[in-house]
């Protein structure tokens, strides 16, 4: 028949970042699933940003607090990704 009788199995220990990366990439899923998940993620980001702006009402102290919080979060993510080499 011409078929191959060999099977290759590759096993590795995946950490949390690798697991999330595989979920994000949609390993084993179709293109529709990847588009759906990415659309939902973009919607959640948009809702978070607009919710923050509504909470601040674009007034002084709350806007400064939101800017400080988002700036700190951005720096933390930058340094974390820089440390792991991503």
C-alpha positions in Angstrom: 0.0 0.0 0.0 2.8 2.6 0.5 1.8 3.8 3.9 4.2 4.6 6.7 4.1 2.4 9.8 6.0 4.8 12.1 4.6 7.3 14.5 6.5 10.1 16.2 5.4 11.5 19.5 7.0 14.7 20.9 6.3 15.4 24.6 7.4 18.6 26.4 6.5 20.4 29.6 4.6 23.5 28.7 4.6 26.4 31.2 1.7 28.9 31.6 3.1 31.3 28.9 3.4 28.5 26.3 -0.1 27.3 27.1 -1.5 30.8 26.7 0.5 31.2 23.5 -0.9 27.9 22.1 -4.4 29.0 23.0 -3.9 32.4 21.3 -2.5 30.8 18.2 -5.4 28.4 18.0 -3.2 25.3 17.8 -5.4 22.6 16.3 -8.3 25.0 15.6 -9.5 26.5 12.3 -9.2 30.0 11.0 -12.7 30.8 12.0 -11.9 30.1 15.7 -8.8 32.2 15.6 -10.7 35.2 14.1 -13.5 34.8 16.7 -11.1 34.7 19.6 -9.1 37.7 18.3 -12.3 39.7 17.7 -13.4 39.0 21.2 -10.0 40.0 22.7 -10.1 43.2 20.7 -13.6 44.0 21.9 -12.5 43.4 25.5 -9.6 45.8 25.1 -11.9 48.4 23.6 -14.5 48.0 26.4 -11.7 48.4 29.0 -10.4 51.6 27.5 -13.8 53.2 27.0 -14.8 52.1 30.5 -11.7 53.8 32.0 -12.5 57.0 30.0 -16.1 56.9 31.2 -14.9 56.4 34.8 -12.5 59.3 34.7 -15.1 61.6 33.0 -12.0 63.3 31.5 -11.5 65.3 34.8 -8.3 66.0 36.5 -7.6 63.6 39.4 -9.3 60.5 38.0 -7.7 61.0 34.6 -4.2 61.4 36.2 -4.8 58.2 38.3 -5.9 56.3 35.2 -2.9 57.5 33.3 -0.5 56.6 36.1 -2.1 53.2 36.5 -2.0 52.4 32.7 1.5 53.8 32.4 2.7 51.6 35.3 1.0 48.6 33.8 2.6 49.2 30.4 6.1 49.5 32.0 5.6 46.4 34.0 4.5 44.4 30.9 7.5 45.8 28.9 10.0 44.8 31.6 8.4 41.4 32.0 8.5 40.6 28.3 12.0 42.0 28.1 13.1 39.7 31.0 11.7 36.5 29.4 13.1 37.4 26.0 9.8 37.5 24.1 
